[in-house]
């Protein structure tokens, strides 16, 4: 990858992990009737930038940041940083995985360290709905590579020939006296265990290759079933009729003025309503993040076109090395309901109006004059039922107010029906003042959220005191 090569040549500091990671298990699934696209990406160096972000587009060219531009997932394992994610959908659409590089530059690691002695693991999350994600786990992929120094830029592509995934990534290691990044691969069915890694792509001499991404081709377009784009000093295009077969060099994008000195991190996207593709490229040398180049035949370098001025908009956050998933209507509905920006609110007590609902050590209470994120919540559409609400923490994304044994805690959503019911409420007229609000339990409708000795509880309400305790104002 050119950024790595440039820094190695100039100052012996590596570059980035700017390998893209889009791999759709069924990338041609998008059709004209499907409504939009989802991009998973990171934004840059630092502990906040190297986390998982989502953006949405209706047309594949104009993007809006989801979740108010904040991360949707944070790594709690390994280096506590993640970048270059791949978003993988199973062929039947029943599961999704995020696989990402375990790396946190400028928050505990340097480029030289990450090149010579980086994490050998990938970070993995799993979901059944694109909304509720498992806790992350580490998948050691480079530990089985003798003298492998790191594991960067994972991709996974479903291979119908083997009925599992070809998982591939870049590892730096010496081979025949030459230490450089090569692409390795292994098979996996669950992203928890892999077969013995083997070399997948190697360039001649000292030429590095780090990011590569494969797109499936429909019949009648080009001469190959698969096309891959790789960052190897150029943006090199290759074609093959088998993921693990022989690949033919088709050329590169230098003809439109794009080489590895300007761009890296190729990321494919098929437009749902026409035979046209966007190859997103990270403009790392100018620090501008992704831009799309378009083509009607990915296997023909002469068909690629630079974007016209004003033809695309990447939103507010810088978007770097990621993955694009064409959404079905059901997927889009879930994603937008969950991750659309919802303003943060505070929940004020009616009878102690200097106190607000807050979490402390994941316990929930009302406290005085709390203005920080511990006392801020997003009132999401209820996790269960219709016309309901659920309270998501602002500073612990994915954690909700949940009752258990009549007590309240801030708990991570585990995706179960029981959690959804326990964390869902109906917002009704305040029991002590109809201009305020009370919150009736979804699965125990005879009970309401109330405070008692400043602790939040779920109780029946039969007295004037209890009615005051169970009345709140949702406020900015």
N, C-alpha and C positions, 0 to 999 in steps of 0.2 A: 504494500500500500504506500502510495506516494508520500503521505505525511510521515510515515515511519522512515521511509528511505531518506527523505530530506533531512530529518533530524539526525538520523544515524550518520549520514554523510557529513553534515555540517557541524553538529555539536555532540554527537554520540548519545543523543537522548531520543528515546523512541517516541513514536507518536501513538497516535491514537488508535484506539479501538474503534475504528470508524468503519466497522464492517457492518453491513446491514444484516438484518435478521428477519426478513419477511419470508415466511414459509407457510403457505396455506396447504393444508392437507388436500383440499379439493379446490384449487385456485380458480378453476373455470366454473365454479358453482354460481357465480354471479350471473344474473340474467336481467333483461330489461325491466322486469317487474320488481326487482329488488330495489330498495329505496336509497341506499347510501353506503358509505365506506367508513371504516374505523381504523385509525392509525394509532399504534402503540409506539412510544418513542421515549428517549431521554432528552435533556435539554442542554447539558454541558457539564463542565467540571464542578466539583464541590459536592457536599453531602446532600444538598437539596436537588441539584440538577441531575445527579446520577441515581434517579429513582424512576418509577414507571408512571408515565403520563399518557392520557388519551386525548385524541382529537377526532372530530366528526366532519364529514363532508357529504353534501348531497350530490355533488357532481364530480368528485375526485380531484378538483382543482382549487376549490375555495374551502378553507379549513377553519373550524371553530374549536377553541380549546374547551374541553369538558372539565367538570369539577372545579369550575372557577379558576382554571389554570394551575391548580394544585395537584400533587401526585395522587394517583389512585391506589398505589401500593408502595410500601417501603420495605426494603430488605432488612430482616432482623438476623440474618445469618452471615457467616463468612466475613467479608470486609465491610459489610453493612452498606455497600453501594452496588448498583446494578446499571448496566448500560448495554446497548446493542441488542435489544430484545427481539425475539421471534414470537409471533402469535400464531399458534397452531390449532387448527380445527380438525377433529377426527372426521373420517369420511362420512359417518352417519350423523354428524352434528351433535352428538350426545356429550362430547367432552371437548375442552379447550385446555391448552397448556401455554404458559409463558416460560420461555427459556432465555436466560440472559447471562451476560458476562459478570462474574463476581469481581468487581473492581471499583475502587473509589479513589480516583486521582485527586490530589489536593485535599484529601481528608484522611490521611494516614498512609498513602502510597505515592511513590514517584514513578515516572515513566521508566527510568532505568531498572528500578526494583521490580516493576510489574513485568518487564521483559525477561529479566534474568532469573527472577524467583517470585513469580506471581502465583495467584491462586490456580490450582489445577482443577477447580470445581466450576460447574455452572450452577446458577440459581434457578429453581423451578417452582412454579405455582400451577395448580390445577383447578378447574372450574367445570360446572355442568351448565352454566347459564351466562357466562361473561360478566356476571354481577358479583357473585359470592365466590371468593377465592380461598383456597386452602392456605395454611401457613406455608411459607417457603421451605424448601429443602435443598440440600447441596447434592449435586450429582458429580462424582469424581470421574472425569473423562480423560484427563491427561496423566493421572497417576500410573496408569498401565503403560504409558509410553516411556521407555527408558530414557532418562535424562530430559524428559519433557519439562519445560520451564514455566508454562502458563496454559490457559485455555481461554480463547477469545472468540467473540463473534459467532455464537451458535446459530445454526439453522436446522430445520427438520423438514423433510419432504416425504410424504407418504409414497411408498413404492408398491404399486399393485403386483409387481413380480414376486415380492417376498411377503406381502400383506403385513408389513410393518413400516416403521419410519427409518429412513436413512438420516441419522443425526451427524452433522458435520460442523467442524470448527477449526480455528487456527491454533497451532501450538508451535512455539519456538524451541528448536532442539538441534544439536549437532547431528549431521548425517554425512558420513564420508568426509569429515573435516570441515564441513560447511554448516555454520549455525545460522539459521534463518527460520522465518515462519513458513510453514507448509499447512495445507488443509488436510486434516485427518477425518475419518468417518468411522461410525459403528452403527449397528442395528439396535433398535429398541422398540418395545411395544408400549411401554408405560412411563418412560423417562425416569425410572427408578434404578434400572440396571441396563447395562449395555454389553454388547459383544466386544471382543478384543479390538482396539482401534487399529486401523490401517491407514497408510497414506492415500489420500484421495486426489489431491492436486499438488503438483510441484512444478515450479518454473525453473528454467535452466540457470546454471551458475549461481550467482549471489542474488538473483531476483527473488524478492519476497512476494508472497501472496497472502492476504489476510481476509478481506471480505469478499464473499461470493454469494450469489443468490440465484435460484432456479425458478423459472416460470414454465408452466405447462402451455403447450401450444394446441389450438384447435385444429381439426383436420382442414386442409385446404389453405393454410397459412404457412408459408415457408416449407422447408423440406425436413424439418425435425420435430420430434415430439416434445423436446425440451430445449430451452435456451437458457444459458446462464451468463450473468454479467459478473465480472470480477475486478477488484482493484489490485493491480499488479504493476504499477508504474503507468499503466493506461487504464481505461475502462474497457476491458477486453470482453468480446462476445464469443461464445462457443455454442455449438449445437450438437445434440445427440438424440438417439431414439431409445436410450436406456440410461437411467440415472447413474448406474455404475458401469456403463459401457464406455466405448470410445467416444471422445469429444473432438469435434472439428473446430479449429480456429476460424472464425468468421470475419475477424477484423476488430477494429476499435473505434472510438468516438473522436479520435484526433481530427478527423475531417470536418467536424463542426467546432473545432477549437477547444475540445475538452480532453485534457489528459490528467494523469494522476497528480500533476503539479497544481491543478486547480480544484479537482473534485474527487470524491471517494464515496464509499458506502452506498453502492447501487441498491435500490429498493423498487421492485416491480409492482405495478398495479394495472389490471385489465379493466378498461371501462365496461360497465355492465351492458350498455345498450348499443355497442358497435365494436367492430374489429379494430380497435385502437388501444394502444398501451401507453402508459406513462412510466418512464424509468426515472425515479427520483434520485438525485445526486446531491450529496452534501458538499456545499461550497466552503470547505474547511479553510482554504487559503485566504479567503476574504471574511471568514467568520459569519457567513450569512445563513448557514443551515441549508435545508433542502430546497431544491428547485426541480420542476419536472421537465424532462425532454420527452417528446412524443414520437410515436412511430406506428405505422400500420403493419409492419412486419419486423418483429424483434430480431429475426435472424439476418436482416439486411442492414448493415451499418449506414449505407447511403440514404436510408429512409428517415433517419432520426432528425428531428427539428428542434431548434432552440425555442423556448417559449416567447411569444410576443409580449411586449410590455403591457402590463395590466391584465394578462390572461389568467393569472393565478394569484392566490393570497394564502399565505401559510398561517395566518392568525397571529396571536400575540407572542406566545412562547416560541423560541427557536426550536426547530424540530430536527433531531439528529438520529442517525442510524436506528431504524425501527422496522416496522412491519405493518402492512395494510391488509385488512380483511374486508371483502365485500359482504355487506350485511343482508340477511333476510329481513323481511318486515317484522317478524317476531323478535329477532335479535335487536334490531334498531329500536323497537319500542321499549324493550327492557333497558337497553343501554342509555337511551335518552331520559327515561324516567328515573334511572338511578344516578346518572352522572351529570345531568344538566345542572347549570349553576343555580343554586338556591341560596339566598342571602342568609347569613348567620343571624340568629336571634338569641335574646336572653329571655329567661322565664322568671318573672317577678312574682314574689309572694303577695297575696292580697292583704293578709293581716300582719305581715312584717315587711313593709314595702321598701325597707332598705336592704332586704335580703333577696338573693337570686339562687335558683337551682344551679349547682355546680358539682363537678366530680373531683374527688381528692383521693388518690390511691385507689381509684376505680370504685370507691364508695360514693354515694350520691346524697347530697344534703342541701339545705339552704344556708347561705352565708352572707355576711354583710359586705356591701361595697366591693363585690368581685366584678372586675371588668375584663379580665384576661380570657384566653381561649378556654380555660377550664369551665367557664360559665356561658359558653356559646354553643349553640346547637343548630343544626339544620333540620327543619321539619320536613322530612321526606314523605312522599306518598307511602301510606302504610305498607309494611311488609306483608300483611295479611288483610283480606277484605278490601272493600271499596269505600271511598269517602272517609278514609282513616289516615292517621299520621303515625310516623315513627321518628324518634329523636336521635339523630346521629351526632356524635361529638365532632366539633370542628378540628380539634388537634389530634384526635385518634380516629382517622378515617376508617369506616367499616365497623366502628364500635357504637352500640346503641344502648339507650336506657332500657333495661329489662328487669321485670320482676321475677323473683323466685322466693317461694315461701313468704310472700307478702313484703319482702325486702327489695330494694332497688340497688342495682350495680350497673356500672358501665362495662358491657361485655361485647366481645368481638362476635359478629354475626357468623354463625357456623353453617348457615344455609338450610337448616332444618325447619320443618313446619312448626315444631314446638317453639323454637326461638322466635320465628316470625309472629306467632300468636302472642307470646309473652311480651314482645316489644312493640305491639300495635295498640293504638288507642283511638277513641272517637272524641273529637274536640266538640264540646257542647257548651251551651250557655253556662256561665259561672253559677255555681250552686249558691254562692253568697251574694253575687252581684251579676246580673245577666249581661252587663257590658264587659265583663271579664270572661274567662274561660275556665272550664273544668275538663278533665281528661278521664274518660271512662274506659276501663279495661276492655279490650276486644274479646278475650276469652273468659273473663269473669265480669260480665256486664253489671253485676250488683256492686262492683267495687270501683274506686277512683284513686288516682294519684293524689296523695296528701302528704304533708309533713307532720311529724310528731317528734317533739324534742329535737327539732331541726333536721331530723333524718327523713328521707323520702320513703314512703311506704305505700302499699296498695291496701286500702281498707274500705269497708262499708261506711257510709256516711249517714248518721242518724241524729246528730246534734248540731246546734248552731256553731259551736266551736269547730267541729269537724268540717262543716260546710265552708267556714273561713279557711281552714287548713287546706282544703281541696280546691281552692280558687286561685287562679294565676292570670297574669297578663303576659302575652307574647309581645315583646317589645324589641326595638332596635337597641 
